[in-house]
Amino acid sequence: MIHGGGFKIELNDFYRRLAEKYSKMFCGATVINIDYGRFPEHQLPSQMHDVVKVYLHLLNEGVNNSDIVIIGDSAGATLAMTSSLWLRDNGYPMPNHIVCFSLWADATSSGDSRITNAYTDPFYGIAKHKKIEDNLHLLRRISKYVLNVDRTDPYVSPLFGSFENFPKVTLICGTAELDESDNDRVYEKLKTVGVDAELHKFEGMCHCFQLFSFLPESKTVYQIVKRRIAEE
């Protein structure tokens, strides 16, 4: 499990409780919560290497890769995808399944939803009185994380990677979030190369809406995840 928080929030009790929820969902499964290095002390893609180290440690301890599911939300979803790209590119066994909530996959901010959902996403959107074209903060929001790297590097922006020989992937996002088009485009690339991928989009939902457990949509999301993993 890889927590979100824009690469700058540390592992906290909220995510520890979420890990307990996952464990109960899957009959007492062990959940490893990865507390990767954070901005500004650690720049991308060092967080990806933190995730890879934990994964390779599990393999060295005798855990079968077919028994591993990687789940991440927001920045954690980015790391779920980039670390899996790195594992494949370097010849290591990949996890059985990757689950991404509100995947941020494009550090260039080129997706249409950066504009169309600018006023609808309460997490990363802008106030209604502001003009999109004048709000450089919107389009440069992630610049601080990628100061010295190529924003199209797949280990930073998984959208620009190739997904041949990827395991099963489940993508979940809302239609009101800035990252909607990131999920759309990653899904299309996954399907193009024959990956067993599903994209579930929830009307009017914002970034990482599944974290709000009181929402009916949140309950549905976890039912989807449970079904997908039970298919293994």
C-alpha positions in Angstrom: 0.0 0.0 0.0 1.4 3.4 -1.1 -0.2 6.4 0.5 -1.0 9.7 -1.3 -0.4 13.3 -0.1 1.4 15.0 -3.0 4.8 13.5 -2.2 5.1 15.7 0.9 2.8 14.1 3.5 4.2 11.4 5.7 2.6 8.1 6.5 0.0 8.9 9.2 -2.7 7.2 11.3 -5.4 7.7 8.6 -3.5 5.5 6.2 -2.7 3.0 9.0 -6.4 2.6 9.6 -6.9 2.2 5.9 -4.3 -0.5 5.9 -6.3 -2.3 8.6 -9.4 -2.0 6.4 -7.6 -3.7 3.5 -6.4 -6.4 5.8 -9.9 -7.2 7.0 -11.2 -7.0 3.4 -8.9 -9.8 2.4 -9.1 -12.2 5.2 -6.2 -11.0 7.3 -3.8 -10.3 4.5 -0.5 -8.6 5.5 -0.5 -5.0 4.4 2.9 -3.2 4.1 2.5 0.6 4.3 5.5 2.2 2.6 6.7 5.5 4.1 8.7 6.8 1.2 11.0 9.9 1.2 9.2 13.2 0.9 9.6 16.5 -0.8 11.6 18.8 -0.5 14.4 16.6 0.9 13.7 13.9 -1.7 13.0 14.7 -5.3 11.3 12.5 -7.9 12.0 9.7 -8.8 13.7 8.7 -5.5 10.3 7.8 -4.0 10.0 5.1 -6.7 13.2 3.6 -5.7 12.0 3.5 -2.0 9.0 1.5 -3.2 11.2 -0.8 -5.3 13.4 -1.6 -2.3 10.5 -2.7 -0.2 9.1 -4.9 -3.0 12.5 -6.5 -3.7 12.9 -7.1 0.1 9.6 -9.0 0.1 10.8 -11.2 -2.8 14.1 -11.8 -1.0 12.1 -12.9 2.0 10.4 -15.5 -0.1 7.1 -13.8 -0.8 5.8 -14.9 -4.2 5.2 -12.0 -6.6 1.9 -13.6 -7.6 0.7 -13.0 -4.0 1.5 -9.2 -4.1 -1.1 -6.5 -4.9 0.1 -2.9 -5.0 -2.5 -0.3 -4.1 -2.0 3.4 -4.2 -3.9 6.6 -4.3 -2.9 9.9 -5.9 0.9 10.2 -5.6 0.8 6.7 -4.2 -0.9 5.5 -7.4 1.9 7.3 -9.4 4.5 5.3 -7.5 2.5 2.0 -7.9 2.8 2.5 -11.7 6.3 3.9 -11.9 7.8 1.2 -9.6 6.0 -1.5 -11.7 7.5 0.0 -14.9 11.0 -0.1 -13.3 10.5 -3.7 -12.1 9.5 -4.8 -15.6 12.3 -2.8 -17.3 14.9 -4.4 -15.0 13.7 -8.0 -15.4 12.1 -8.5 -12.0 8.9 -10.4 -11.3 6.0 -8.0 -11.3 3.1 -7.9 -8.8 -0.1 -9.8 -9.5 -2.3 -6.7 -9.6 -2.0 -2.9 -9.4 -4.9 -0.8 -8.1 -4.8 3.0 -8.6 -7.1 5.5 -7.1 -7.0 8.9 -8.8 -3.8 8.2 -10.6 -1.6 11.3 -11.3 0.3 10.1 -14.4 1.3 13.3 -16.3 3.7 15.8 -14.9 3.4 17.9 -18.0 -0.3 18.6 -17.1 -1.3 18.1 -20.8 -4.6 16.4 -20.1 -7.9 18.0 -21.1 -9.3 17.6 -17.6 -6.7 20.0 -16.2 -8.9 22.6 -17.9 -12.4 21.1 -18.0 -12.4 20.1 -14.4 -10.5 23.1 -13.1 -13.5 24.4 -11.2 -15.0 21.1 -10.0 -12.1 19.4 -8.1 -12.1 20.7 -4.5 -8.7 19.1 -3.9 -6.7 20.7 -6.7 -9.1 23.0 -8.6 -9.3 26.8 -8.6 -11.9 29.2 -7.3 -14.6 30.2 -9.7 -13.6 33.8 -9.9 -10.2 32.9 -11.3 -9.3 32.5 -15.0 -7.7 29.3 -16.0 -5.3 31.0 -18.4 -4.1 33.3 -15.7 -3.7 30.7 -13.1 -0.2 29.5 -13.7 -0.2 27.7 -10.4 -2.8 25.3 -11.9 -0.6 24.2 -14.8 2.7 24.4 -12.8 1.4 22.9 -9.6 3.8 19.9 -9.8 6.9 21.8 -11.0 8.5 21.8 -7.5 8.6 17.9 -7.6 10.3 17.7 -11.0 12.9 20.5 -10.9 15.8 18.5 -12.4 14.2 15.7 -14.4 12.4 15.2 -17.7 8.7 15.5 -17.0 8.1 12.9 -19.8 10.3 10.4 -18.1 8.1 7.3 -17.5 9.5 6.9 -14.0 8.1 10.4 -13.2 5.1 10.4 -15.5 3.9 6.8 -16.1 1.6 8.0 -18.9 4.6 8.2 -21.1 5.7 4.6 -20.4 4.8 1.5 -22.4 2.7 -1.1 -20.6 3.5 -4.3 -22.4 3.6 -7.4 -20.2 1.9 -5.5 -17.3 -0.2 -7.4 -14.7 -3.8 -6.7 -14.1 -4.6 -3.0 -13.4 -7.7 -1.4 -11.9 -8.1 2.3 -12.2 -10.7 4.3 -10.3 -11.3 8.1 -10.5 -14.0 10.7 -10.5 -15.4 12.7 -13.4 -14.8 16.0 -11.5 -11.1 15.6 -10.8 -8.2 17.2 -12.5 -6.6 13.8 -13.1 -9.5 12.3 -15.0 -7.8 12.5 -18.4 -4.6 10.9 -16.9 -6.7 7.9 -16.0 -8.4 7.8 -19.4 -5.2 7.9 -21.4 -3.4 5.4 -19.2 -6.4 3.0 -19.5 -6.3 3.3 -23.3 -2.6 2.5 -23.5 -3.1 -0.5 -21.2 -5.9 -1.9 -23.4 -4.0 -1.2 -26.6 -1.3 -3.7 -25.5 -3.7 -6.3 -24.1 -3.4 -5.7 -20.4 -6.3 -6.9 -18.2 -7.4 -3.4 -17.2 -10.6 -1.8 -15.9 -11.4 1.9 -15.5 -14.2 2.8 -13.2 -15.3 6.4 -13.3 -17.7 7.9 -10.8 -19.9 10.8 -11.9 -19.3 14.1 -10.1 -16.7 12.6 -7.7 -13.5 14.5 -6.8 -9.9 13.4 -6.4 -9.6 10.4 -4.0 -13.3 10.4 -3.1 -13.0 6.8 -2.0 -11.2 8.1 1.2 -14.6 9.5 2.4 -16.1 6.3 3.7 -19.5 7.8 4.3 -20.1 8.2 0.6 -22.1 5.5 -1.1 -19.6 5.7 -4.0 -16.8 4.9 -1.7 -18.5 1.7 -0.6 -19.0 0.7 -4.2 -15.3 1.4 -4.9 -14.2 -1.1 -2.3 -16.6 -3.7 -3.6 -15.1 -3.3 -7.0 -11.5 -3.7 -5.6 -12.6 -6.8 -3.6 -14.2 -8.3 -6.7 -11.1 -7.7 -8.9 -8.7 -9.1 -6.4 -10.9 -12.1 -5.7 -10.7 -13.0 -9.4 -7.0 -14.0 -9.0 
